[in-house]
Amino acid sequence: ACFIHLTLLPFISTAGELKTKPTQHSVKELREIGIQPDILICRADRAIPDDERKKIALFTNVSPEAVISAVDSDSIYKIPSLLHQQMIDEIVCHKLNILAKPADLSSWDKITDALKHTKHHVDIAFVGKYVDLTESYKSLTEALIHAGIHTSSKIKIHYLDSEEIEKSGTKALADMDAILVPGGFGKRGTEGKIKAIQFARENKIPYLGICLGMQLAVVEFARHKAMLKNANSSEFDQDTQHQVIGLITEWKSSEGIIEKRDDSSDLGGTMRLGAQKCPIESGTLAHKIYGAEVNERHRHRYEVNNHYVDQLIKAGLVVSARTPFEQLCEIIELPQDQHPWFVGCQFHPEFTSNPRTGHPLFKAYIQAALKHKQSKGSAS
């Protein structure tokens, strides 16, 4: 076995030094339960001086070369190279008696080089209700950064509170290169998100709606283009006249009957979870991005109401992908002769993004943002 212990070395500015006592104490606690760390990874905001490294090694019974400095970095993608430079991989292999080839971090070097040498700058309006805790959207923000790596773009994410947009309007969106509304649950802040979507549609700003962001794009389109007054989701308004989003069991049949779920129903039973394949209509923007088929992960309960789809299509909405059996909406978009880039997807593409290749949807989104930025520059 190889025990690796991650610890913190706080810097006390008044004393002007890194404090090693917390590390010594945590190792002491581990040894009391029979665990002797083989490697210490020490988080700090600066490099560990050699004398402090030797001191830590002495008091923790760890060899000095196994006391690894993990300095705060502006990108997590720089960490593998940082650890490799201190030979942590060789130490682990030696401890486990593994004969391994030298590590090839060339792909990581390309990633960090791309992050360091960007050619463009993109401002993304990220409209949500959990923006005070940005880690709530970690997968999504990383997917945007991945797309930035592969478009030579530095991504600046502006986290905008949808409740504030509800109160104060869309002024904060005016200078953005693209707008994104992520997934979420609950009514709070939804009208602000709808205002942001309407602003993106009317001002031809690239828009990406994910999960709830797609559903609210459908609500916005239903209200303002399909003229379905007060259209809404049953998640937010059970009494809405036009339930364009709802649980499948709440949809009205041709006889006008609604099959309601009761309190004993299993909530999980109505969720669509995991990866699912779906064909994509040719000639659509989604087809240009994905090709003939999409295979993405889902986590949602509400769907676009199929009984309204034809009406929405007549009003100009494009449904570019539906599930093969239930014909549930997976991707919606606007015709490119009406809007340069407006896409909503019911799934979560951020779950399949990675820094080495990025994700086709996010790369296309950032490319659209760059085009919009350039068009603004030429117009001015």
C-alpha positions in Angstrom: 0.0 0.0 0.0 1.0 3.6 -0.4 -0.6 6.2 1.9 -0.7 9.8 0.5 -1.8 12.5 3.0 -3.0 15.9 1.8 -2.5 18.6 4.3 -2.5 22.4 4.6 0.5 24.7 5.4 -1.1 28.0 6.3 1.0 31.1 5.9 0.8 33.5 8.9 1.6 36.9 7.5 2.3 38.5 10.9 5.0 35.9 11.6 6.1 35.7 8.0 6.3 31.9 7.9 4.5 28.8 6.9 3.1 26.9 10.0 3.9 23.2 10.0 2.1 22.3 13.3 -1.3 21.4 11.6 0.6 19.0 9.4 2.5 17.5 12.3 -0.7 17.1 14.3 -2.7 15.5 11.5 0.1 12.9 10.9 0.2 12.2 14.6 -3.5 11.5 14.6 -3.1 9.1 11.6 -0.3 7.3 13.3 -2.4 6.8 16.4 -4.9 4.7 14.2 -2.1 2.8 12.6 -1.5 4.8 9.4 2.0 6.1 8.5 1.9 8.4 5.4 4.4 7.6 2.7 3.9 10.9 0.9 2.7 14.3 2.2 1.2 16.7 -0.3 1.3 20.1 1.3 -1.1 22.7 0.1 0.2 26.3 0.5 0.1 29.6 -1.3 3.9 29.5 -1.8 6.7 27.0 -2.3 8.0 25.2 0.8 11.5 26.3 1.9 14.0 23.5 2.2 14.4 24.0 5.9 10.6 23.7 6.4 10.5 20.6 4.2 13.2 18.9 6.3 11.4 19.9 9.5 8.2 18.4 8.3 10.0 15.2 7.2 11.7 14.9 10.6 8.6 15.3 12.7 6.4 13.1 10.5 8.8 10.3 9.7 8.5 10.9 6.0 11.5 11.2 3.7 12.2 14.8 2.6 11.8 14.0 -1.1 8.3 12.7 -0.3 7.2 16.0 1.2 5.6 17.4 -1.9 4.8 21.1 -2.4 1.3 21.8 -3.9 1.4 25.5 -4.5 -1.9 27.2 -5.2 -2.4 27.4 -9.0 -4.6 29.5 -11.2 -5.6 26.3 -13.0 -6.1 22.8 -11.8 -4.7 21.5 -15.1 -1.2 22.7 -14.1 -1.2 20.5 -11.0 -0.1 17.2 -12.7 3.0 18.8 -14.1 3.7 20.5 -10.8 3.6 17.1 -9.0 5.5 15.4 -11.8 8.4 17.9 -11.4 8.7 16.8 -7.8 8.8 13.1 -8.9 5.7 12.0 -7.0 4.9 9.4 -9.7 8.4 7.8 -9.3 8.0 7.8 -5.5 4.6 6.0 -5.8 5.9 3.5 -8.3 9.0 2.8 -6.1 6.8 2.3 -3.0 4.5 -0.1 -4.9 7.4 -1.9 -6.6 6.0 -1.0 -10.1 8.3 -0.9 -13.1 6.8 1.8 -15.2 7.8 3.8 -18.3 8.6 7.5 -17.7 5.4 9.5 -17.6 4.4 11.3 -20.8 2.7 14.5 -19.9 2.9 16.0 -23.4 -0.9 16.2 -23.6 -1.1 18.1 -20.3 1.7 20.4 -21.4 -0.4 21.3 -24.5 -3.4 22.0 -22.2 -1.4 24.3 -19.9 0.3 26.0 -22.9 -3.1 26.7 -24.5 -4.4 28.1 -21.2 -1.3 30.4 -20.9 -1.3 31.6 -24.6 -4.8 32.5 -25.5 -5.6 34.7 -28.5 -9.2 35.7 -27.7 -11.3 36.8 -24.8 -14.9 35.8 -24.3 -17.4 37.2 -21.8 -20.1 34.7 -20.9 -23.2 35.7 -18.9 -24.0 32.8 -16.6 -27.5 33.3 -15.4 -28.5 31.2 -12.4 -29.8 31.3 -8.8 -26.9 29.6 -7.1 -24.3 32.1 -8.3 -23.1 33.0 -4.8 -21.8 29.5 -4.6 -20.2 29.1 -8.0 -18.9 25.6 -7.1 -22.5 24.5 -7.6 -21.8 24.7 -11.4 -18.3 23.3 -11.3 -18.8 20.7 -14.1 -20.3 23.4 -16.4 -17.7 26.1 -15.8 -15.0 23.5 -16.4 -16.7 22.5 -19.7 -16.5 26.1 -20.8 -12.8 26.3 -19.9 -12.3 23.1 -21.9 -13.9 24.8 -24.9 -11.7 27.8 -24.3 -8.6 25.6 -24.5 -9.6 24.4 -27.9 -10.6 27.8 -29.3 -7.6 29.7 -28.0 -10.0 31.7 -25.8 -9.8 33.0 -22.2 -13.3 32.5 -20.8 -14.5 35.1 -18.4 -17.7 33.9 -16.7 -19.9 36.6 -15.3 -22.2 35.0 -12.7 -25.5 36.9 -12.8 -28.2 36.3 -10.2 -31.5 35.6 -12.0 -33.5 37.1 -9.2 -31.6 40.4 -9.7 -32.4 40.4 -13.4 -36.0 39.8 -12.4 -35.9 43.0 -10.3 -33.5 45.2 -12.2 -33.8 44.1 -15.8 -31.3 42.9 -18.4 -28.8 45.8 -18.5 -26.0 43.6 -17.3 -26.4 41.3 -20.4 -25.8 44.1 -22.9 -22.1 43.7 -23.3 -21.9 39.9 -23.1 -20.7 37.8 -26.0 -23.0 34.9 -25.1 -25.6 33.9 -22.5 -26.0 30.6 -20.7 -28.8 29.4 -18.5 -27.9 26.2 -16.6 -30.0 23.4 -15.1 -31.8 23.8 -11.7 -34.9 23.1 -9.8 -37.6 25.2 -8.2 -39.5 28.4 -9.1 -37.2 31.0 -7.5 -35.5 33.1 -10.2 -37.2 31.6 -13.2 -38.7 34.8 -14.5 -35.3 36.4 -14.5 -33.9 33.5 -16.5 -36.8 33.9 -19.0 -36.0 37.6 -19.3 -32.4 36.7 -20.1 -33.5 34.2 -22.7 -35.8 36.7 -24.3 -32.9 39.2 -24.4 -30.6 36.7 -26.1 -33.3 35.7 -28.6 -34.3 39.3 -29.5 -30.8 40.7 -29.7 -29.3 37.6 -31.5 -26.8 36.9 -28.8 -25.6 33.3 -28.8 -27.6 31.3 -26.2 -27.1 27.9 -24.7 -29.8 26.5 -22.4 -29.1 23.3 -20.5 -31.9 21.2 -18.9 -34.0 23.8 -17.2 -32.3 26.4 -19.5 -33.9 24.6 -22.4 -37.3 24.2 -20.8 -37.4 28.0 -20.0 -36.4 28.7 -23.6 -39.5 26.8 -24.7 -41.6 28.7 -22.1 -40.2 32.0 -23.4 -40.8 31.1 -27.0 -44.3 29.9 -26.2 -45.2 33.1 -24.5 -43.7 35.6 -27.0 -43.7 33.8 -30.4 -46.4 31.1 -30.2 -48.7 33.6 -28.4 -49.5 31.1 -25.6 -50.3 33.6 -22.9 -48.8 32.8 -19.5 -47.4 29.5 -20.7 -45.3 27.9 -18.0 -44.0 24.7 -16.5 -46.2 22.7 -14.1 -43.1 22.7 -11.8 -43.7 26.4 -11.2 -47.5 26.8 -11.9 -49.8 23.9 -11.6 -52.8 26.0 -12.8 -51.2 27.5 -15.9 -53.5 27.4 -18.9 -50.6 26.3 -21.2 -48.5 23.7 -19.6 -45.7 23.5 -22.2 -43.4 21.8 -19.7 -44.6 19.1 -17.3 -44.3 15.6 -16.0 -45.4 13.1 -18.7 -48.1 12.0 -16.2 -49.5 15.5 -16.1 -50.0 16.0 -19.9 -53.5 16.5 -21.1 -54.8 13.7 -23.3 -56.9 14.4 -26.4 -59.9 14.2 -24.2 -58.5 16.9 -21.9 -57.9 14.5 -19.0 -54.8 14.9 -16.8 -53.4 11.9 -15.1 -52.0 13.3 -11.8 -49.4 11.7 -9.7 -50.2 11.1 -6.0 -48.2 11.6 -2.8 -47.2 8.0 -2.7 -45.6 8.1 -6.1 -41.9 7.5 -6.3 -40.2 10.7 -7.3 -37.3 8.9 -8.8 -39.6 6.9 -11.0 -40.3 10.0 -13.1 -36.7 11.0 -13.6 -34.8 10.4 -16.8 -31.3 9.4 -15.7 -28.1 8.3 -17.4 -26.7 8.2 -20.9 -29.3 7.9 -23.8 -28.8 7.9 -27.5 -30.9 10.0 -29.8 -31.0 10.7 -33.6 -30.6 14.2 -34.8 -32.5 15.8 -37.7 -30.3 16.5 -40.7 -29.9 20.1 -41.8 -30.0 21.5 -38.3 -27.4 23.3 -36.2 -27.3 20.4 -33.8 -26.5 18.0 -36.7 -23.6 20.3 -37.7 -22.3 20.1 -34.1 -22.9 16.4 -33.2 -23.5 14.6 -36.5 -26.3 12.1 -36.9 -26.6 10.9 -33.3 -26.1 12.3 -29.8 -25.4 10.2 -26.7 -25.5 12.3 -23.5 -26.3 12.0 -19.9 -29.6 13.0 -18.3 -30.9 14.0 -14.9 -34.3 15.6 -15.0 -37.9 15.0 -14.3 -39.9 17.5 -16.5 -40.2 17.3 -20.3 -41.4 19.5 -23.1 -45.1 18.7 -23.5 -45.6 16.8 -26.8 -49.1 18.2 -27.2 -47.7 21.7 -27.8 -44.7 20.7 -30.0 -46.5 21.1 -33.3 -47.8 24.5 -32.3 -44.3 25.6 -31.3 -42.9 24.3 -34.6 -45.5 26.3 -36.5 -44.4 29.4 -34.6 -40.8 28.9 -35.8 -39.1 26.6 -33.2 -36.9 23.9 -34.5 -36.9 20.6 -32.6 -33.7 19.1 -33.9 -33.6 15.9 -31.8 -36.2 13.7 -30.1 -36.0 10.4 -28.3 -36.6 7.4 -30.6 -39.5 5.9 -28.7 -41.4 8.5 -26.6 -40.5 11.3 -29.1 -39.5 13.6 -26.2 -37.6 16.8 -27.1 -33.9 16.5 -26.6 -32.6 19.5 -28.5 -34.3 22.7 -29.6 -33.0 25.6 -31.7 -33.9 28.6 -33.7 -33.5 28.7 -37.5 -30.1 30.2 -38.3 -31.7 32.8 -40.7 -33.5 34.2 -37.6 -30.8 33.7 -34.9 -27.1 32.9 -35.5 -26.8 30.5 -32.5 -29.6 29.6 -30.2 -29.6 26.0 -28.7 -31.3 24.3 -25.8 -30.6 20.7 -24.8 -32.5 18.6 -22.2 -29.4 16.6 -21.3 -26.2 17.6 -19.5 -23.3 17.8 -22.0 -20.9 19.1 -19.4 -20.8 15.6 -17.9 -18.9 14.3 -20.9 -16.5 17.2 -21.5 -12.8 16.8 -20.8 -9.8 19.1 -21.2 -8.0 17.0 -23.8 -10.7 17.1 -26.5 -13.3 19.5 -25.2 -17.0 19.0 -26.1 -18.4 19.7 -29.5 -21.4 21.6 -28.2 -19.4 23.9 -25.9 -16.7 24.5 -28.6 -19.4 25.5 -31.1 -20.9 27.8 -28.4 -17.6 29.6 -27.8 -17.0 29.9 -31.5 -20.4 31.5 -31.9 -19.6 33.8 -29.0 -16.3 34.8 -30.8 -18.2 35.5 -34.0 -20.7 37.7 -32.1 -17.9 39.6 -30.4 -16.3 40.2 -33.8 -19.6 41.4 -35.3 -20.0 43.9 -32.4 -16.4 45.1 -33.0 -17.0 45.6 -36.7 -20.4 47.3 -36.1 -18.8 49.8 -33.8 
